């Protein structure tokens, strides 16, 4: 029964990682504090899932946006979004390249992450390889930061509770 319970918890980590704006920022604390799984298992599950999520979103966006843009109303909104995003982000991404996108993905705050990174990469016409590298690096940094925050935060809390 313990193995089945752990597998269910791993599946929960994967499911939480797929939630937009939460991603591994929520699944790692869940795995460590609620499911009480081994830290390495939590880290690797969330990390790999988030990388795959980013690639899936990037590929689907590329295919799906063209279908939606056939609708004039959607196309107008999409064009405005592209223009606004390009003004905000394009200079930084061009200046820093995929590393700039990695940093954006790595910021462990809602609104950043693989979903938004995939959208930005799509809007800026980055290729799959550029996005894959930027996403993998950004997700690794985010996973490491969240894991370390959980570990140091729980250690700090334990000191204060003694």
C-alpha positions in Angstrom: 0.0 0.0 0.0 2.9 2.4 0.7 4.2 2.1 -2.9 0.7 2.9 -4.3 0.4 5.8 -1.9 3.7 7.2 -3.0 2.8 6.8 -6.7 -0.4 8.7 -6.1 1.6 11.5 -4.4 4.0 11.5 -7.4 1.0 11.9 -9.7 -0.2 14.7 -7.6 3.1 16.5 -7.9 2.8 16.1 -11.7 -0.8 17.4 -11.7 0.1 20.4 -9.5 3.1 21.2 -11.8 0.6 21.4 -14.7 -1.5 24.2 -13.0 -0.7 27.5 -14.7 0.9 30.1 -12.4 1.7 27.4 -9.7 3.9 24.9 -11.6 6.8 23.6 -9.5 6.4 26.6 -7.1 3.6 24.7 -5.5 4.4 21.1 -6.4 7.7 21.0 -4.6 6.4 22.3 -1.3 3.5 19.9 -1.6 5.9 17.0 -2.2 8.2 17.9 0.6 5.8 19.1 3.3 2.5 17.3 2.6 3.4 14.1 0.8 6.7 13.9 2.7 8.4 12.2 -0.2 12.2 12.1 -0.6 13.6 15.5 -1.6 15.4 14.2 -4.7 12.3 12.4 -5.9 10.2 15.6 -5.5 12.9 17.7 -7.1 13.3 15.4 -10.1 9.6 14.8 -10.6 8.7 18.5 -10.6 11.8 19.5 -12.6 11.2 17.0 -15.4 7.5 17.6 -15.5 8.0 21.3 -15.8 10.5 21.0 -18.6 8.1 18.7 -20.5 5.2 21.1 -19.8 7.1 24.0 -21.3 7.9 22.1 -24.4 4.3 20.9 -24.8 3.0 24.4 -24.4 5.6 25.8 -26.8 4.7 23.2 -29.5 0.9 23.5 -29.0 1.0 27.2 -29.1 2.8 27.1 -32.4 0.1 24.8 -33.9 -2.9 26.2 -32.1 -2.4 30.0 -32.5 -2.7 29.7 -36.3 -6.1 28.2 -36.0 -7.3 30.8 -33.5 -5.9 33.7 -35.6 -8.4 32.9 -38.3 -11.0 34.6 -36.1 -10.7 38.4 -36.7 -11.6 39.3 -33.1 -9.0 36.9 -31.6 -6.4 38.0 -34.2 -6.8 41.7 -33.2 -6.3 40.8 -29.5 -3.4 38.6 -30.3 -1.7 41.3 -32.4 -2.1 43.8 -29.6 -0.7 41.3 -27.1 2.3 40.6 -29.4 3.0 44.3 -29.8 2.8 44.9 -26.1 4.9 41.9 -25.2 7.5 42.7 -27.8 7.9 46.2 -26.5 8.4 45.0 -22.9 10.5 41.9 -23.5 12.0 41.8 -26.9 14.9 44.2 -26.2 15.9 42.2 -23.1 15.6 38.8 -24.8 17.6 40.1 -27.8 20.2 41.6 -25.5 20.6 38.6 -23.3 19.3 35.9 -25.6 17.9 32.7 -24.3 19.6 33.4 -20.9 17.2 36.4 -20.5 14.3 34.0 -21.0 15.9 31.5 -18.6 16.0 34.2 -15.9 12.4 35.1 -16.5 11.3 31.4 -16.3 13.5 31.0 -13.2 11.8 33.7 -11.2 9.8 31.7 -8.7 6.7 34.0 -8.7 3.3 33.6 -10.2 3.2 34.9 -13.8 6.6 33.7 -14.7 7.5 30.1 -15.5 7.2 27.7 -18.4 3.7 28.7 -19.5 4.6 32.4 -19.9 8.1 31.6 -21.1 6.6 29.4 -23.9 4.3 32.2 -24.9 7.1 34.8 -24.9 9.3 32.4 -26.9 6.5 31.9 -29.4 5.8 35.6 -29.8 9.5 36.3 -30.3 9.9 33.4 -32.7 12.5 31.6 -30.8 13.2 28.1 -32.2 12.6 24.9 -30.3 16.3 24.4 -29.4 16.6 28.0 -28.0 13.4 27.6 -26.0 14.4 24.1 -24.8 17.7 25.3 -23.4 16.2 28.5 -21.9 13.4 26.5 -20.3 15.6 23.7 -18.9 18.0 26.2 -17.4 15.2 28.4 -16.0 13.2 25.5 -14.6 16.4 24.1 -13.0 17.1 27.4 -11.2 13.5 27.7 -10.1 13.4 24.1 -8.8 16.6 24.6 -7.0 15.5 27.9 -5.5 12.1 26.5 -4.4 13.6 23.4 -2.9 16.3 25.3 -1.0 13.6 27.8 0.3 11.6 24.8 1.5 14.6 23.2 3.2 16.1 26.3 4.8 12.6 27.6 5.7 11.7 24.4 7.4 15.1 24.3 9.2 14.7 27.8 10.4 11.1 27.2 11.5 12.3 24.1 13.4 14.8 26.2 15.3 12.2 28.7 16.4 9.7 26.0 17.4 12.2 24.3 19.8 
